[in-house]
Amino acid sequence: MMVTQSKSNTIGLLTFIGMTCALVASVRNIPDLAATGWNMFLFMGIATFAFALPITLISGEFAGMKPEAGGPELWVTDSLNERCGFITSWLLWVQMFPGMVMVGSALAPLLAIAIGDNSLSESNIFTLACILIVYWAISILNIFFDMAKIGGKVGAWFGVYIPVIILLILGIAATFKTGVQVNNYLGEFSASKLFPDSFSTTGTLQYLAAICFIFSGIEMSSVYITRLNNPIKTYIKGIFIALIFMLLFNLINAFFVANSVSFGKIELNNIAQAPVIWIHVLGLPSWLANVFAACVFIGVVVQLSAWASGPSKTIQASARRGLYPPSLGFWRENKYGVSRSIILTQAVIISIFALVYLLIPAVNSAFLLLVTSTSVIYCVVYVLMAIGILRMRYTAADAARPFRIGGSKNKSNFWIWFVVVVLLLTIAISVILTLVTFSAVDALIVIIITAVMVLIPLYVHHIRKPIWKTQVEAQLTALNQQHLLPTPKPGATLSKTQA
């Protein structure tokens, strides 16, 4: 049955566009895009229309049918089975392990510039130290404070909005002054430069999966579909506008960065590299670079803090359904709704992933390996979603769909097949082309990481026992009863029952 939304609860087109952009707007991936030179236009076109658009269309149909809280985990569970849903919830959690290390590695160059010692940005030891110190600090803070509430808005301003404004102003001004720099990543234009010409480890194809990953998480905007006026038209229009905005947002910033950094010198984890160059070109005080780096550093730290507890919610929910051994304590939560066991577990695992900066001394290579690993893990979730939505067209053909790929009047399944095939081909091609440009060792590491992360939930689901759910429910009931007991007065003696 459709739920009628009140006018006060209805989301307009502009608000929906803003919410969608907010989910994926980030300056972190701009150096990856800039490193591809003129190929950036082709790669962003593929990422936008062959990757992000199919994901949002699939998510829109799912969310319209199942507006309850749950997202991809609920969608995959209901369309395929509980095991696939469990794998989905697990992967949405574990993708943050290499992902958080990747984001955390951006802290090293920012801190180095903020304190005025740019040479530290290329040190893998300094990068590792920054990741470990900062992530353990924010993990401990998340146990004792509501960091998601404290840091949400602050992180967005310092980590996204302010850097974007500064990047645009400085980039436009510096480009007008210098023109196109022939020795930098952009170089002089020729039609042949729009297409990659090498499958080597120095070619641009190694960035394709990372560029697609710019749009990861965009599926979550679909949860608002039941609150839109005329869901089909508003959702389609809003998604297209949001994707075009993100396309331009990334291309414009990457264009300026590619035109300012000398070829072969780009630092993938250093968003402050280009602003430092622009400040010098424009003859502005050098301390502006220190201030910029310090602001973004604060923003990234706060964002990391807010993200530390977010994905773990799915694991906590799964644990309360008896899908994890109760002895792990994943079902417990503190007064802020955070599971200490999960927070500490992920901190340990993220620390292990951070050791890649010792195993692979080149910071750029380590960074690209991490972002590719994160991309491939997340793509497994999208593959499950694509298979699930296709299956539901046949197993739940008559179910109400506020948004239907192909339109509500078109009962053919041609367009759903088209969208699913495009997405699956894009994922397969981008991952394969990315891995073949890696060294054999790096490609093997990405494959092993992905395989292990998929096999672990399969094993846990296989060995699960019905008693796990019973034990968790009993312990939750006991905790609730304890909270209902009256607090004894000072000096009073507890009865045997209360004791």
N, C-alpha and C positions, 0 to 999 in steps of 0.2 A: 504494500500500500504506500502510495506517495505521501510524503509529509509536506504540508503546506507551510511555507516559510512566512513569517511576519515581515512587514516592510522594514522594520528596524533591524531585522536579521539578514536582509538581502544584501548581497555584495554586487556593486556596480562594475561596469567594464573596466574603468580606470583603476579602481581598487584591486580588482583581480589581476590586472597586468602588473601592478606594483608588487603584489604578493608573489607572483610567479618569478619576477625578476630578482626579488630579494632572496629567493631560495638558491639561486645559482650565481648571483653577482659576486665576483671576486677578482682581485688583482693578482692572485698567486700564479695563475696559469699564463699570464701575459708573456713572460720570457720564453715559455715553451713554444707559443705561437710565433713570437718574433724570430726565434731561431730557424724557422722554416723559410724566411725571406718572402719572396713573391708567392711561394706555394701556400702561404697562409690563406689566400682567398679560396683556393680549391678545398683545402682541408677544413676550413670553417663552414664552407657550403655543405660538405659531406656530413660534418658533425651536426649541423643545424637541421637539415632537411631529410637526411637518411638515417639519423640516429635520434636526435631529440624529438623531432616531430612525431615519428611512429610511437615513441615511448609515451608522449603526452596523449596521443589518440587512444592507445591501449588503456592507459591509466584512466582516461575520461570515461570510457565505457565501463570499466571495472567499478570506479567510484560511484557512478550513477546507480549501478545495480546494488552495490553494497556500501551504503553511506556510513555504516557503523565504524567506530574507531578500529584500526587494525592495519590499514594500508596494504602494502605488498604481501605481508605475511598472511593476512586474512584472505586476500584475493587468491593467492596460490593454494592455500589450504582448501578453500571451497571449490576451486576449479580443478585441482588435481587431487591431492590427498594430504593428510596430516604430515607425512614424512617430508614431502616437498615444501610444505609451509614451514616446518621446523628448520629445514636447510636454509630457507629464505631468511628467517629471523636470525639464524646463526651468522650467515654471510653478511647481513646488514650490520652486524656487530663487529665481526672480525675484519671487515674491509677497513675499519678504522685503525687497525694495528699498523700496517704500512702507511695508511693515509695520515695518521697523526704524526708519524715520524717524518713523513714528507713535508707536512705543514710546519712541524716543529723545526725542521732544518732551515727554514726561512728566518728563524730567530737569530742564528749565528751572524750572518752578514749585517742584519739590522743592528744588532748590538755592537758589532765591530765598527760600523759607521757612526753609530751614536756616541761611542767613546773615542772616536777619532783615530782608530787603528784599522784601516781598511784591509791590511794584509791578513788579518785573522779570518776574514771571510772565506779564504781558500784553504783553511786548515781543517782537516777532517776530525782531528782531536778536539778542537774548539767547538766544532759543530756537534759532535757527540756529547760533549760536556753540557752544552746549552740545552739539548733535547732532554737529557736525563734529569738535570737539575730542575728545569722548568716543569717537566711533566710530573715528576714526583711531588713537587710543591703544590701544583694545582690538584693533584689527586688527593693529597692530604686535606687541602682546603675544602674540596667537595664533600669530604666526610663530615666536616664540622660546620660548614656554612652552606647556604642555598646559593651556590655560585651561578647556576643557570639564571636565576632571577636577578642577581646582582650585576652580572656581566653582559646580559643580552644586548641591551641598547648601547652600552659603552663600547663593546667590542665591534658592533656594526659601524659606529661612527668612526672610531679610530682605525679599524681594520679594513673598511670598505669605502665609506662616503668621502672622508677627508682625503685619503690617498688618491681616489679617482679624480677628484677636483684638481688636486695638485698636479697629477700626471698629465691631465688634459691641458692645463694652463701652461705648464713648463714645456710640454711636448710640442704644442702648437707654436709657442714663441721661439723655441730653439730651431724648429724645422723651417720656419719663415726666415730665420737669420742665416742658416747654413745651406738650405736647399737639400737636394738628394746627395748623400755621401756615397761615392762609388766604391769605396773600400770597406763599407760596412755590410751588415747582413742583407740590407735591401739592395743596394747597388743600382745600376742603371737598368731600366725596364726593357725586357724583350718578351715576346709571346711565349717563347720556349721556357722561360723562367716560371711560368704559371704552373708547370707540371714537374713532378719529381723525375730525376734522371738517373738515380742510383739506388741500388739495394744494399749498398755498403754500410758499414757501421758508422760512417760519417754522413750518410744521406739523411734527408729530411723525413723519410717514411717512418723512422723510429719514433717520431713524435705523434703519429696519427692517433694511436689509442689514447695518449694523454690529452690530445685536443678534444676528442670525443668526450672524455671524462669531465670536461668543463661543464657539461650539462647534467652530470650525475645529481640525483636528488630532485630533478624537476618534476618527477612523477607525483610528488607530494602535493603540488598545487591542485591536483584533481579532486582532493578531498572537499574542495569548496563548490563542486559542480552543482550539488543540490540546493545551494543558496543563491544561484545565479538566476536572473530573469531570462527566460527562454534559453535553457541550458545549452542546446545544440548550437545556435547561432552565436551566443555570447562566448561560449567556451572556445569554439573554433576561431572566432575573431580575436579574442584575448590571447590565445596561444600564439597565433601567427604574429601579432603585434609584439608580444613579449620576446619571441624568438628572433624577430628582425632587430629589435632593440639590442638583444644580447649579441647578435651577429655584428652589428655596427660598433657596439661598445668594445668588444674584444679586438676587432680588426683595427679600429682607429688607434687604440692605445698600443697595440702590437706594431702597427705601422711606424709610429713615432719611435718606439724602442728599437726596432730593427734598423732604422735609419741613423741611430746614434751610437750603436755599439759596434766596434771593429770586429770583422769576421773572425770567428774562432775564439773570441774573448768573452762571449756571453756567459753569465752565471745564472743558471736556471733557477736557483733557490734565492736569488737576490733581486727583489722587486725595486730596491733602492739604487741599483747600479745606474740605470738611465737617468733618474733625477740628479744624481751626483754629477754626471756628465753635463746635463742641461744647465745646472746651476753654474758650472765653470764656463760653459759656452756663453751664457748670458751675462757673465761678469757679476753675478750676485754673491753676497757674502757666503763663505763656505759653511758657516755655522747653520745655515738653513738646511743643509743636508743632514746635519746631526739631529736637528729638531724633527725633520721629516722621518728619519729612521727611528728615532725614539718613540714618536707617536704611533707608527705602524707596529713597532715592537710591542707596545702596550696593548694595542688592538688585537694582535695575533694571540698574545698570552691570554687575554680575557676571552677571546673566542674559543681557544683551546679548552679553557676552563669550563665554559658553558657546554661544549660538545662532549666533555669527558663523561657526563652522566646520561646524555641523551640516548644514544643507541643501546645502552645497557638496559633500558626499560623493556625491550623485547625479550631479552634473556631472563629478566626477573619475572615477566609474565609467563614465559614458558616454564620456568622453574616452579611457579605456583600451580601449574597444570600437571606437575609431576613428570616433566620431561628431562629433568636433571636430578642426580642424586641429592637428597636433602642434606647430606653431610657437607656438601660444598657451601651451603649457606646462601646460595644465590637468591633464595626466596625472601630472605630477611631484608628489611629496609629501616633506615633511621627516620627521624622526624621530618626530614626533608625529602623523603621518598627515594633515597639513594641506598643501594646495596653496597655496604663496605666490602664484602667479599668480591663482588664483581669489579669494583673500582680498583682494588689492590691486585686482583688477577690480571686485569688488562694493563695495569701499570708495569707489572713484571714482564708480560709478553711484549709490550711496546718497547721496553728496555732491551729485550733480546733482538727485536727487529732493528733497533737503533745501531746495533753492532755492525750493521752493513757498512757503516762509515769507517770501520776498522778493516773489514774484509776487502772493501773497494775504496782505496784511498782517494781516487778522483771524485770530488764532490758532485760534479755534473753527472757522472755515470751512476753513482749511488742514488742520486735524486731521481733520475729517469727510471731506474729499476724499480724504485718504490712506487712512483706514480703509475707505472705500467702494471705492477702487481695489484695495486688498488683498483685500477680500471678493469682488469680481467676478472677479479673477484666480483665486482659489482655487476659486470656483464652477465655473469651466471644467473643473477637474480632477474635480469631483464629477459634472458632466454626462458626461464621458468614462467615469467609473466606472459610472454608471447605465446607459449604453448598452451598456457591456461586459458587465455581469452579465446583462443581458437577452439579449444575443446568445449567451452561454454556455449559457443554458437550452436553446437549440436546437442549437448546434454541439457541445456536450458534455453532452447530456441524461443520459447514463448514468454520468458521472463521479461518483466518491465525494464526498459532501458531508456532513462531520461536522455542519455546521449548514446547514439549508435553510430559506429563507423560505417559510412556509406549512406547515412540518413535513415530516419525512422520509417519512411515510406518504401524504401528499397529493401526488399526482403532477401536479395541475393547476398551470398557470402563472398562475392568477388573481392570487394574492397578490404575486408578483414584479412583475406589471404594475401592480398597485395601488400598491405601494411606490415604484416608479420614477416613475410618473405624478405621485404626490403630491410627490415631491422635485423633479422638473423644473418642475412648476407653481409650487411655493413659490419656487424660485430665480428663475424668470422674473418672477413677480409682485412679489417683494421688490425685485429689481433695477430693474424698470420703475417701480414706485411711488417708489423712492428717487430715481431720476434725474429724474423729472418734478417733484419738489419742489426740485431743485437749480436754480440759475441756468443759463441756456443755456450759458454759458462753462464752468462747473464740470462740467456733465453731459458736454459735449464733451471735456473733458480726461480724464475717467474712461474714456470710450469709446475715445479715441485711445490712452491708456496700455494698455488691455486689448488692443486690436487689434494694436498694435505688438508687445506681448509674445507674442502668439500667432503672428504672422507671422514673427518672427525665427527660431524653431526650424523652421518650415516651410521657410524659405529655406535654413538651414544643412543641414537633412536633404536638401534637393533637390540642393545642390552638393557633398555629401560624396563622397569618392573612396575606393575600396577601398585605395589605397596608404596612406591615413592610418593604418589599423589595422596594416598591415605595418610602417610606420615606428615607431609607438609600441611594438609588440611587440619590434622590434629594439633600440630604445633601452632598454626595460625589461630585456631580456636582457643587454645590455652593462653596465648598472648592477649587475645581480645578479652578474655575473662579476667586476666590480671589487671587490665586497664580499667575494668568496671568495678574492681574491688575498692572499697573506701580506703583512703589514706589514713593509717593509724595515727592517733594523737601522740605527741612526745611522751614517752614513758609508759604508753599503753602496752599490754601484752597481747600478742597475736594468738588467736585460737589455732588449734591444730589444722583446721581446714585452710585458714588464711596462710599459715606458715608453709 
